[in-house]
């Protein structure tokens, strides 16, 4: 019976770790999106064009 209890505990721990991994993946993707986003809101990779003020960002 002790072996069955250990198996159940291990399965529960694996499920918990899988949920944590999924949460961390989502967080990493969100952080990467924020880091890669252009400060002027334009994701073209270009510097601010005519009519867009400099925002004093340093990346």
N, C-alpha and C positions, 0 to 999 in steps of 0.2 A: 504494500500500500504506500509506503514511503516513496517508492520509485514513481508511482502515479502522481503523487503530490508534487514531486520535483518537476515532472514533465509539465504539469499544469502551470506551475510557477514560471517555468522557462517559456512556455507559449505565451503567457500573459506579458512577460517582460519583453519578448520579441515584438508583440503587437504594440506595446507602449513605445518601444524604440522606433518602430516603423512610423508611427504617428509623429514622433518628434522629428524624424528625418524629413517627412513631408512638410511639416511646418517650417523647418529650417530651409528647405529648398525654396519654398514660397518667399520667405524673408530675403534670402540671397537674391532671388530674381527681382524682387522689389527694390532692394538696395542698388543692384546693378542698373536698373532702369533709371533710378534717381541720379546716380553718378554719371551715367552716360548722356543724360538729357542736357541739351544746350541751355545755357543760362538765359538766352533770349526767347526760348520756346521753339526755336526753329531747329529741326534735327537734320539739317542739310550738311552740317560739318563746316559751313562757311562762317566767316566772321560776320558780325552784324552789318547788314547792308544799309543803304541810304535810308534815312528816316528812323533808324533804330538807335537810341542812345547807348553809349558805352555804359556798362553796368558795374565796372570795376571788379570783374570776376577774374580770378586767377585759377586755372585748372591744371 
